[in-house]
Amino acid sequence: MSIGHTLLGLLEAGPRHGYDLKRTFDETFGHDKPLHYGQVYSTMSRLLKNGLVEVDGVESGGGPERKRYAITEAGVTDVQRWLATPEKPEPYLQSTLYTKVVLALLTHRDAAEILDAQRAEHLRMMRMLTDRKRKGDLADQLICDHALFHLEADLRWLELTAARLDRLAREVRPA
């Protein structure tokens, strides 16, 4: 996820302080991984330097000065360009799990055991996500569906690989 573009998009609703941006980001997108304050302020500093936001005001109170940021026309254009650009599909061609299976075969370890352990971990995560989906709002349901569909694809790969382990062993082990 592009944190910068997301913060810019949040600013389209109107000027905000860094604290407000972080809170809104965390409530909307950061359920599992909230932003750190330092990440918000370093991102805002970069966006300011690049002319995508401007300081709309500075408030001083009992603590440090609070800058209020507003998106510029260049920022709006940048968000529009980012939204219109399709994300590159992730082909997962350098899978850590595939590497573990092949290394297990090369070192005469039990690759089926690795696949079984991974299958159990996937199923555990799927149960957790299904429970979260059942209890969550629409945003949670959509996020969980996305993750569940990926895990289901992984499970299909695990089953297919388990069925082909003997053949894979013959192909990867030196003769």
C-alpha positions as CSV (number, residue, x, y, z in Angstrom):
1,M,0.0,0.0,0.0
2,S,1.2,3.5,-0.8
3,I,1.1,5.4,2.5
4,G,1.7,8.7,0.8
5,H,-1.1,8.3,-1.7
6,T,-3.4,7.1,1.0
7,L,-2.7,10.1,3.2
8,L,-3.1,12.4,0.2
9,G,-6.5,10.8,-0.6
10,L,-7.6,11.4,3.0
11,L,-6.6,15.0,2.7
12,E,-9.0,15.5,-0.2
13,A,-11.8,15.7,2.4
14,G,-10.2,18.8,3.9
15,P,-7.1,19.9,5.7
16,R,-6.0,17.8,8.7
17,H,-3.2,17.6,11.3
18,G,-0.8,14.6,11.2
19,Y,-2.5,13.2,14.3
20,D,-5.9,13.3,12.6
21,L,-4.5,11.6,9.5
22,K,-3.0,8.8,11.5
23,R,-6.2,8.2,13.4
24,T,-8.3,8.2,10.3
25,F,-5.8,5.9,8.5
26,D,-5.8,3.5,11.4
27,E,-9.6,3.4,11.7
28,T,-10.0,2.9,7.9
29,F,-7.0,0.9,6.7
30,G,-4.8,0.0,9.7
31,H,-6.8,-2.5,11.7
32,D,-4.0,-5.0,11.6
33,K,-1.0,-2.6,11.1
34,P,-1.5,0.9,12.4
35,L,0.9,3.7,11.3
36,H,3.6,5.0,13.5
37,Y,3.5,8.7,14.1
38,G,7.1,9.0,12.8
39,Q,5.9,7.4,9.5
40,V,3.1,9.9,9.2
41,Y,5.3,12.9,9.8
42,S,8.2,11.8,7.6
43,T,5.7,11.0,4.8
44,M,4.0,14.4,5.2
45,S,7.5,16.1,5.1
46,R,8.2,14.3,1.8
47,L,4.8,15.2,0.4
48,L,5.4,18.9,1.4
49,K,8.9,18.9,-0.2
50,N,7.4,17.4,-3.4
51,G,4.7,20.1,-3.6
52,L,1.8,17.6,-3.1
53,V,0.7,19.1,0.2
54,E,1.0,22.5,1.8
55,V,0.9,23.8,5.4
56,D,-2.6,25.2,5.8
57,G,-2.0,26.5,9.3
58,V,0.0,26.1,12.4
59,E,-1.6,25.9,15.9
60,S,0.3,26.1,19.1
61,G,-1.2,25.0,22.4
62,G,0.1,23.4,25.4
63,G,2.5,21.2,23.4
64,P,4.4,21.4,20.2
65,E,3.1,23.3,17.2
66,R,0.6,21.3,15.1
67,K,0.8,21.8,11.4
68,R,-2.4,21.4,9.4
69,Y,-1.8,20.0,6.0
70,A,-3.9,20.6,2.8
71,I,-3.6,18.8,-0.5
72,T,-2.5,20.8,-3.5
73,E,-3.8,20.5,-7.1
74,A,-0.6,18.5,-7.9
75,G,-1.5,16.2,-5.0
76,V,-5.0,15.7,-6.3
77,T,-3.6,14.9,-9.8
78,D,-1.1,12.5,-8.2
79,V,-3.8,10.6,-6.3
80,Q,-6.0,10.4,-9.4
81,R,-3.1,9.0,-11.4
82,W,-2.3,6.5,-8.7
83,L,-6.0,5.4,-8.4
84,A,-6.3,5.0,-12.2
85,T,-3.1,2.8,-12.4
86,P,-3.8,-0.9,-12.0
87,E,-1.7,-2.7,-9.4
88,K,0.8,-5.2,-10.8
89,P,-0.5,-8.7,-10.0
90,E,1.9,-10.6,-7.7
91,P,2.9,-13.9,-9.4
92,Y,4.7,-15.3,-6.3
93,L,7.4,-16.8,-8.5
94,Q,10.0,-16.6,-5.7
95,S,8.0,-18.4,-3.0
96,T,9.7,-19.1,0.3
97,L,7.5,-22.1,0.7
98,Y,8.6,-23.5,-2.7
99,T,12.2,-22.9,-1.7
100,K,11.7,-24.8,1.5
101,V,10.1,-27.8,-0.3
102,V,12.9,-28.0,-2.8
103,L,15.6,-27.6,-0.1
104,A,13.9,-30.4,1.9
105,L,14.0,-32.7,-1.2
106,L,17.6,-31.7,-1.9
107,T,18.7,-32.5,1.6
108,H,16.6,-35.7,1.9
109,R,14.3,-34.3,4.5
110,D,10.5,-34.9,4.6
111,A,9.0,-32.3,2.2
112,A,5.5,-33.7,2.8
113,E,5.9,-32.8,6.5
114,I,6.7,-29.2,5.5
115,L,3.6,-29.1,3.3
116,D,1.4,-30.6,6.0
117,A,2.7,-28.1,8.6
118,Q,2.0,-25.3,6.2
119,R,-1.5,-26.6,5.4
120,A,-2.3,-26.7,9.1
121,E,-1.0,-23.1,9.5
122,H,-3.1,-21.9,6.5
123,L,-6.2,-23.6,7.9
124,R,-5.6,-22.0,11.3
125,M,-5.4,-18.6,9.6
126,M,-8.5,-19.2,7.5
127,R,-10.5,-20.1,10.7
128,M,-9.3,-16.8,12.3
129,L,-10.2,-14.8,9.3
130,T,-13.6,-16.5,8.9
131,D,-14.4,-15.6,12.5
132,R,-13.2,-12.0,12.0
133,K,-15.3,-11.8,8.8
134,R,-18.4,-13.1,10.6
135,K,-18.1,-10.5,13.4
136,G,-16.8,-7.6,11.2
137,D,-18.3,-4.8,9.3
138,L,-18.3,-4.7,5.5
139,A,-14.7,-3.4,5.3
140,D,-13.5,-6.2,7.5
141,Q,-15.6,-8.7,5.4
142,L,-14.0,-7.5,2.2
143,I,-10.5,-7.5,3.6
144,C,-11.0,-11.0,5.0
145,D,-12.4,-12.3,1.7
146,H,-9.4,-11.0,-0.1
147,A,-7.0,-12.8,2.3
148,L,-9.2,-16.0,2.3
149,F,-9.2,-16.2,-1.5
150,H,-5.4,-16.0,-1.5
151,L,-5.1,-18.7,1.2
152,E,-7.5,-20.9,-0.7
153,A,-5.2,-20.6,-3.8
154,D,-2.2,-21.5,-1.6
155,L,-4.1,-24.5,-0.3
156,R,-4.7,-25.7,-3.8
157,W,-1.0,-25.3,-4.5
158,L,-0.1,-27.2,-1.4
159,E,-2.3,-30.1,-2.5
160,L,-1.0,-30.1,-6.0
161,T,2.6,-30.0,-4.8
162,A,2.0,-32.8,-2.4
163,A,0.7,-34.9,-5.2
164,R,3.8,-34.2,-7.3
165,L,6.5,-34.6,-4.6
166,D,8.0,-37.8,-6.0
167,R,8.3,-36.3,-9.5
168,L,9.7,-33.0,-8.1
169,A,12.3,-35.0,-6.1
170,R,13.4,-36.8,-9.2
171,E,13.8,-33.5,-11.1
172,V,15.6,-31.5,-8.5
173,R,17.9,-34.1,-7.0
174,P,21.3,-34.7,-8.7
175,A,21.5,-38.0,-10.5
